[in-house]
Amino acid sequence: MSPRLSGKVCVITGTGGSMGRAAALAFAREGAMVVGCDLNVDSASATAQLVRQEGGTMESLQPCRLGSTAECQALVNFAVRAFGRIDVLFNNAAMAYFNWLEDISDEGWDRNRREEVDLVFYLTRAAWPHLKRSRGVVVNTAVEGSRMGGQHARQDPPGPFGPPGGGGERGVVPRLRRKLLRDGCGHRGRWRNEGLVIESRAPDAAH
Ligand SMILES: NC(=O)c1ccc[n+]([C@@H]2O[C@H](COP(=O)([O-])OP(=O)(O)OC[C@H]3O[C@@H](n4cnc5c(N)ncnc54)[C@H](O)[C@@H]3O)[C@@H](O)[C@H]2O)c1
């Protein structure tokens, strides 16, 4: 069977972390040209090295702060300069903070939004022209708990936004997906039939 991602340029965020690294290795084994990024220089560089050691193709930009629109644009430019196109955007990176609802300060809420939601929006917007051109795919990491009301978190009672103080903001990501669907291939969207595929995936305690 030929590799499923042969010739595809796949941007994966947070490749210095556990799921980002696993995704980079898995995508490269399927023939993808991987573009990674992370805040963490050492671990992101190590991932790129691991991929190349296995014979895969990967370029990586670090440090890259996805909470900055300018750095998101720089990542898109980096990917296009390296490989000429973007076929897949995997919005994997985020910080996760946990706290009880009444203990989340205004600053904490703002930080959670910036570090869990803004980075998905900024990078998707920057990559959108290339994804439209390639009729590409966006995969977002969401949080299962934000859908389930947190009942899976054994020691924590459910909070109104999902697990108490954690992952709730990420509940916005599946909603953002609907906006992308409408703009990308929705029934009323300007880009009807352009064929963009938008997915949200919610891993639950993947280690
Ligand atoms: N591991 C799980 O059980 C689980 C469950 C549900 C959801 N998730 C979500 O899946 C994603 C990946 O999880 P993980 O376990 O690999 O986490 P991780 O902490 O190991 O990796 C996340 C990586 O993203 C990077 N990152 C965070 N914010 C960034 C930013 N603004 N700019 C650039 N890089 C940034 C971090 O430096 C880190 O290397 C996260 O969004 C997490 O919330 C994980």
Ligand as a Chemical Component Dictionary entry (heavy atoms), coordinates in Angstrom:
data_LIG
# 
_chem_comp.id                   LIG 
_chem_comp.type                 NON-POLYMER 
_chem_comp.pdbx_formal_charge   0 
_chem_comp.three_letter_code    LIG 
# 
loop_
_chem_comp_atom.comp_id 
_chem_comp_atom.atom_id 
_chem_comp_atom.alt_atom_id 
_chem_comp_atom.type_symbol 
_chem_comp_atom.charge 
_chem_comp_atom.model_Cartn_x 
_chem_comp_atom.model_Cartn_y 
_chem_comp_atom.model_Cartn_z 
_chem_comp_atom.pdbx_ordinal 
LIG N1  N1  N 0  -2.739 14.320 26.256 1  
LIG C1  C1  C 0  -4.033 14.259 26.552 2  
LIG O1  O1  O 0  -4.514 13.399 27.284 3  
LIG C2  C2  C 0  -4.985 15.258 25.949 4  
LIG C3  C3  C 0  -6.358 15.136 26.153 5  
LIG C4  C4  C 0  -7.224 16.087 25.589 6  
LIG C5  C5  C 0  -6.715 17.126 24.845 7  
LIG N2  N2  N 1  -5.368 17.221 24.685 8  
LIG C6  C6  C 0  -4.879 18.354 23.905 9  
LIG O2  O2  O 0  -4.070 17.855 22.845 10 
LIG C7  C7  C 0  -3.014 18.782 22.570 11 
LIG C8  C8  C 0  -1.668 18.123 22.679 12 
LIG O3  O3  O 0  -1.557 17.480 23.942 13 
LIG P1  P1  P 0  -0.181 16.952 24.477 14 
LIG O4  O4  O 0  -0.475 15.969 25.548 15 
LIG O5  O5  O -1 0.707  16.548 23.342 16 
LIG O6  O6  O 0  0.384  18.281 25.173 17 
LIG P2  P2  P 0  1.899  18.732 25.369 18 
LIG O7  O7  O 0  1.875  19.745 26.450 19 
LIG O8  O8  O 0  2.790  17.538 25.500 20 
LIG O9  O9  O 0  2.243  19.439 23.979 21 
LIG C9  C9  C 0  1.716  20.679 23.608 22 
LIG C10 C10 C 0  2.836  21.434 22.928 23 
LIG O10 O10 O 0  2.280  22.632 22.406 24 
LIG C11 C11 C 0  3.227  23.659 22.621 25 
LIG N3  N3  N 0  2.542  24.935 22.670 26 
LIG C12 C12 C 0  1.613  25.324 23.569 27 
LIG N4  N4  N 0  1.223  26.561 23.331 28 
LIG C13 C13 C 0  1.908  26.984 22.258 29 
LIG C14 C14 C 0  1.944  28.207 21.538 30 
LIG N5  N5  N 0  1.188  29.266 21.897 31 
LIG N6  N6  N 0  2.771  28.305 20.469 32 
LIG C15 C15 C 0  3.534  27.250 20.103 33 
LIG N7  N7  N 0  3.545  26.075 20.753 34 
LIG C16 C16 C 0  2.741  25.940 21.823 35 
LIG C17 C17 C 0  3.891  23.328 23.947 36 
LIG O11 O11 O 0  5.159  23.949 24.074 37 
LIG C18 C18 C 0  3.963  21.813 23.873 38 
LIG O12 O12 O 0  5.202  21.352 23.367 39 
LIG C19 C19 C 0  -3.148 19.906 23.584 40 
LIG O13 O13 O 0  -3.887 20.897 22.922 41 
LIG C20 C20 C 0  -3.944 19.262 24.703 42 
LIG O14 O14 O 0  -4.653 20.200 25.460 43 
LIG C21 C21 C 0  -4.495 16.332 25.207 44 
# 
loop_
_chem_comp_bond.comp_id 
_chem_comp_bond.atom_id_1 
_chem_comp_bond.atom_id_2 
_chem_comp_bond.value_order 
_chem_comp_bond.pdbx_ordinal 
LIG N1  C1  SING 1  
LIG C1  O1  DOUB 2  
LIG C1  C2  SING 3  
LIG C2  C3  SING 4  
LIG C2  C21 DOUB 5  
LIG C3  C4  DOUB 6  
LIG C4  C5  SING 7  
LIG C5  N2  DOUB 8  
LIG N2  C6  SING 9  
LIG N2  C21 SING 10 
LIG C6  O2  SING 11 
LIG C6  C20 SING 12 
LIG O2  C7  SING 13 
LIG C7  C8  SING 14 
LIG C7  C19 SING 15 
LIG C8  O3  SING 16 
LIG O3  P1  SING 17 
LIG P1  O4  DOUB 18 
LIG P1  O5  SING 19 
LIG P1  O6  SING 20 
LIG O6  P2  SING 21 
LIG P2  O7  DOUB 22 
LIG P2  O8  SING 23 
LIG P2  O9  SING 24 
LIG O9  C9  SING 25 
LIG C9  C10 SING 26 
LIG C10 O10 SING 27 
LIG C10 C18 SING 28 
LIG O10 C11 SING 29 
LIG C11 N3  SING 30 
LIG C11 C17 SING 31 
LIG N3  C12 SING 32 
LIG N3  C16 SING 33 
LIG C12 N4  DOUB 34 
LIG N4  C13 SING 35 
LIG C13 C14 SING 36 
LIG C13 C16 DOUB 37 
LIG C14 N5  SING 38 
LIG C14 N6  DOUB 39 
LIG N6  C15 SING 40 
LIG C15 N7  DOUB 41 
LIG N7  C16 SING 42 
LIG C17 O11 SING 43 
LIG C17 C18 SING 44 
LIG C18 O12 SING 45 
LIG C19 O13 SING 46 
LIG C19 C20 SING 47 
LIG C20 O14 SING 48 
# 
